[in-house]
Amino acid sequence: MKFKTILFTLLFLAALLLPGFASAMAATISIPAQYSTVKAGTPVYFETDIKWPENTTRQDLKIEYSVKDSAGTEIAYSKVLKAIETQASFMDSIAIPEVTKPGLYKLYATISDYKDLNQDVAASFNVTSAGSNIMTYLFIIAGILGAFMIFIVIEVFVLMRRKKV
């Protein structure tokens, strides 16, 4: 009987104290509509919102961003340090490598302090192929050279006609 009373008391105290150790921090990450589809080789922009009402002092948070494909392979990584009090909202970006294949990707954010706080959030976006600007430049150069050649042929024709007259 005494053991049950002690056990009940310990469980009751643990139930009272444990919610105090839990953090009420709420974090979200969102990708604006205009960046929900990006080309490979360009950055994806996103907004991170952190609400932590119980934190009354300025505290450093380590935020690790990771972009992964559907198989879980990491293609991009970035780590930042932000100091916040009760709330913060900030825009950031991470570069998507040019060799990234088209498809659906997830941006993960792991927010942690240097103690026991650790929270993960994620958002999805699409990557399209980078396309090649080289072909565009080649067509422009070929067009300019073609126009220059036509101009030279016309000038030669005009000069030859003048010499005959």
TORBA-901453 format. One line per field, with one value per residue (C-alpha): y, z negated, x; residue in three letters; residue number from 1; chain. Coordinates in nm, 3 decimals. Each point is the difference from the previous one (the first is absolute). Last residue first. Example, Ala and Ser with C-alpha at 12.3 -4.5 7.8 and 13.67 -1.06 7.14 Angstrom:
BEGIN
py <- [-0.106 / -0.344] .
pz <- [-0.714 / -0.066] .
px <- [1.367 / -0.137] .
aa <- [SER / ALA] .
i <- [2 / 1] .
ch <- [A / A] .
//
This chain:
BEGIN
py <- [5.227 / -0.323 / 0.125 / 0.106 / -0.347 / -0.164 / 0.231 / -0.074 / -0.378 / 0.024 / 0.206 / -0.248 / -0.294 / 0.183 / 0.081 / -0.362 / -0.118 / 0.243 / -0.118 / -0.363 / 0.081 / 0.175 / -0.290 / -0.258 / 0.196 / 0.017 / -0.369 / -0.093 / 0.212 / -0.175 / -0.339 / 0.085 / 0.101 / -0.364 / -0.114 / -0.027 / -0.286 / 0.052 / -0.032 / -0.021 / 0.104 / -0.161 / 0.132 / -0.144 / 0.050 / -0.157 / 0.109 / -0.047 / 0.167 / -0.192 / 0.224 / 0.189 / 0.127 / -0.183 / 0.055 / -0.268 / 0.125 / -0.236 / 0.109 / -0.276 / -0.070 / -0.091 / -0.057 / 0.116 / -0.131 / 0.215 / 0.052 / 0.379 / -0.012 / 0.156 / 0.298 / 0.061 / 0.306 / 0.195 / 0.214 / 0.077 / -0.012 / 0.011 / -0.041 / 0.012 / 0.078 / -0.085 / -0.032 / -0.184 / -0.228 / -0.145 / -0.338 / -0.088 / -0.325 / -0.104 / -0.328 / -0.237 / -0.339 / -0.095 / -0.204 / 0.272 / 0.261 / 0.189 / 0.367 / 0.066 / 0.307 / 0.003 / 0.265 / 0.065 / 0.217 / 0.265 / 0.145 / 0.349 / -0.028 / -0.048 / -0.337 / -0.116 / 0.154 / -0.196 / 0.068 / -0.074 / 0.073 / -0.101 / 0.137 / -0.157 / 0.084 / -0.269 / 0.087 / -0.057 / -0.274 / -0.229 / 0.208 / 0.078 / -0.087 / 0.091 / 0.324 / 0.227 / -0.164 / 0.093 / -0.295 / -0.054 / -0.110 / -0.022 / 0.003 / -0.014 / 0.016 / -0.109 / -0.195 / -0.292 / 0.024 / 0.155 / -0.275 / -0.249 / 0.145 / -0.078 / -0.344 / -0.082 / 0.106 / -0.228 / -0.289 / 0.042 / 0.019 / -0.310 / -0.193 / 0.106 / -0.099 / -0.330 / -0.083 / 0.076 / -0.238] .
pz <- [11.515 / -0.054 / -0.310 / -0.160 / 0.049 / -0.169 / -0.298 / -0.039 / 0.018 / -0.255 / -0.230 / 0.036 / -0.076 / -0.305 / -0.138 / 0.050 / -0.189 / -0.287 / -0.025 / -0.012 / -0.265 / -0.214 / 0.038 / -0.079 / -0.313 / -0.115 / 0.073 / -0.189 / -0.300 / -0.016 / 0.029 / -0.285 / -0.226 / -0.072 / -0.202 / -0.376 / -0.027 / -0.236 / -0.378 / -0.198 / -0.362 / -0.334 / -0.357 / -0.322 / -0.376 / -0.266 / -0.364 / -0.255 / -0.341 / -0.251 / -0.036 / 0.265 / 0.165 / 0.287 / 0.319 / 0.268 / 0.332 / 0.285 / 0.359 / 0.197 / 0.372 / 0.279 / 0.344 / 0.260 / -0.047 / -0.185 / 0.199 / -0.023 / -0.382 / -0.196 / -0.202 / -0.339 / -0.093 / -0.306 / -0.109 / -0.367 / -0.271 / -0.367 / -0.328 / -0.378 / -0.012 / 0.301 / 0.102 / 0.327 / 0.100 / 0.350 / 0.157 / 0.368 / 0.190 / 0.357 / 0.189 / -0.289 / 0.111 / -0.172 / 0.292 / 0.077 / 0.030 / -0.292 / -0.073 / -0.343 / -0.218 / -0.343 / -0.245 / -0.314 / -0.247 / -0.212 / -0.287 / -0.091 / -0.328 / -0.075 / 0.166 / -0.099 / 0.309 / 0.253 / 0.346 / 0.289 / 0.362 / 0.284 / 0.347 / 0.319 / 0.312 / 0.239 / 0.168 / 0.369 / 0.163 / 0.061 / 0.084 / -0.271 / -0.059 / -0.336 / 0.019 / 0.127 / -0.249 / -0.305 / -0.171 / -0.361 / -0.314 / -0.333 / -0.361 / -0.323 / -0.331 / -0.298 / -0.143 / -0.232 / -0.332 / -0.178 / 0.136 / -0.182 / -0.349 / -0.081 / 0.158 / -0.168 / -0.336 / 0.046 / 0.114 / -0.305 / -0.236 / 0.155 / -0.034 / -0.364 / -0.076 / 0.184 / -0.191 / -0.333 / 0.087] .
px <- [2.842 / 0.185 / 0.182 / -0.327 / -0.151 / 0.299 / -0.034 / -0.375 / 0.058 / 0.281 / -0.222 / -0.289 / 0.230 / 0.144 / -0.347 / -0.112 / 0.310 / -0.070 / -0.362 / 0.118 / 0.263 / -0.262 / -0.244 / 0.269 / 0.097 / -0.362 / -0.056 / 0.316 / -0.107 / -0.336 / 0.166 / 0.237 / -0.290 / -0.066 / -0.297 / 0.018 / -0.244 / -0.292 / 0.007 / -0.323 / -0.060 / -0.082 / 0.013 / 0.144 / 0.021 / 0.222 / 0.033 / 0.278 / 0.029 / 0.211 / 0.305 / 0.197 / -0.314 / -0.158 / -0.194 / 0.021 / -0.134 / -0.085 / -0.060 / -0.164 / 0.040 / -0.241 / 0.147 / 0.251 / 0.357 / 0.251 / 0.321 / -0.030 / 0.019 / -0.291 / 0.119 / -0.160 / -0.195 / -0.111 / -0.290 / -0.055 / -0.262 / 0.082 / -0.183 / 0.044 / 0.369 / 0.212 / 0.365 / 0.054 / 0.287 / -0.001 / 0.081 / -0.042 / -0.026 / -0.082 / -0.052 / -0.076 / -0.125 / -0.326 / -0.139 / -0.257 / 0.276 / 0.148 / 0.071 / 0.151 / -0.019 / 0.165 / -0.114 / 0.204 / -0.187 / 0.167 / -0.202 / -0.118 / -0.187 / -0.370 / -0.051 / -0.349 / -0.159 / 0.208 / -0.138 / 0.233 / -0.084 / 0.233 / -0.064 / 0.132 / 0.196 / 0.124 / 0.328 / 0.077 / 0.208 / -0.296 / -0.302 / -0.252 / -0.366 / -0.155 / 0.197 / -0.281 / -0.239 / 0.209 / 0.176 / -0.094 / 0.180 / -0.174 / 0.116 / -0.196 / 0.186 / -0.209 / 0.289 / -0.046 / 0.180 / -0.296 / -0.226 / 0.225 / -0.040 / -0.365 / -0.005 / 0.331 / -0.141 / -0.305 / 0.219 / 0.225 / -0.300 / -0.161 / 0.327 / 0.037 / -0.360 / 0.034 / 0.319 / -0.171 / -0.281] .
aa <- [VAL / LYS / LYS / ARG / ARG / MET / LEU / VAL / PHE / VAL / GLU / ILE / VAL / ILE / PHE / ILE / MET / PHE / ALA / GLY / LEU / ILE / GLY / ALA / ILE / ILE / PHE / LEU / TYR / THR / MET / ILE / ASN / SER / GLY / ALA / SER / THR / VAL / ASN / PHE / SER / ALA / ALA / VAL / ASP / GLN / ASN / LEU / ASP / LYS / TYR / ASP / SER / ILE / THR / ALA / TYR / LEU / LYS / TYR / LEU / GLY / PRO / LYS / THR / VAL / GLU / PRO / ILE / ALA / ILE / SER / ASP / MET / PHE / SER / ALA / GLN / THR / GLU / ILE / ALA / LYS / LEU / VAL / LYS / SER / TYR / ALA / ILE / GLU / THR / GLY / ALA / SER / ASP / LYS / VAL / SER / TYR / GLU / ILE / LYS / LEU / ASP / GLN / ARG / THR / THR / ASN / GLU / PRO / TRP / LYS / ILE / ASP / THR / GLU / PHE / TYR / VAL / PRO / THR / GLY / ALA / LYS / VAL / THR / SER / TYR / GLN / ALA / PRO / ILE / SER / ILE / THR / ALA / ALA / MET / ALA / SER / ALA / PHE / GLY / PRO / LEU / LEU / LEU / ALA / ALA / LEU / PHE / LEU / LEU / THR / PHE / LEU / ILE / THR / LYS / PHE / LYS / MET] .
i <- [165 / 164 / 163 / 162 / 161 / 160 / 159 / 158 / 157 / 156 / 155 / 154 / 153 / 152 / 151 / 150 / 149 / 148 / 147 / 146 / 145 / 144 / 143 / 142 / 141 / 140 / 139 / 138 / 137 / 136 / 135 / 134 / 133 / 132 / 131 / 130 / 129 / 128 / 127 / 126 / 125 / 124 / 123 / 122 / 121 / 120 / 119 / 118 / 117 / 116 / 115 / 114 / 113 / 112 / 111 / 110 / 109 / 108 / 107 / 106 / 105 / 104 / 103 / 102 / 101 / 100 / 99 / 98 / 97 / 96 / 95 / 94 / 93 / 92 / 91 / 90 / 89 / 88 / 87 / 86 / 85 / 84 / 83 / 82 / 81 / 80 / 79 / 78 / 77 / 76 / 75 / 74 / 73 / 72 / 71 / 70 / 69 / 68 / 67 / 66 / 65 / 64 / 63 / 62 / 61 / 60 / 59 / 58 / 57 / 56 / 55 / 54 / 53 / 52 / 51 / 50 / 49 / 48 / 47 / 46 / 45 / 44 / 43 / 42 / 41 / 40 / 39 / 38 / 37 / 36 / 35 / 34 / 33 / 32 / 31 / 30 / 29 / 28 / 27 / 26 / 25 / 24 / 23 / 22 / 21 / 20 / 19 / 18 / 17 / 16 / 15 / 14 / 13 / 12 / 11 / 10 / 9 / 8 / 7 / 6 / 5 / 4 / 3 / 2 / 1] .
ch <- [A / A / A / A / A / A / A / A / A / A / A / A / A / A / A / A / A / A / A / A / A / A / A / A / A / A / A / A / A / A / A / A / A / A / A / A / A / A / A / A / A / A / A / A / A / A / A / A / A / A / A / A / A / A / A / A / A / A / A / A / A / A / A / A / A / A / A / A / A / A / A / A / A / A / A / A / A / A / A / A / A / A / A / A / A / A / A / A / A / A / A / A / A / A / A / A / A / A / A / A / A / A / A / A / A / A / A / A / A / A / A / A / A / A / A / A / A / A / A / A / A / A / A / A / A / A / A / A / A / A / A / A / A / A / A / A / A / A / A / A / A / A / A / A / A / A / A / A / A / A / A / A / A / A / A / A / A / A / A / A / A / A / A / A / A] .
//
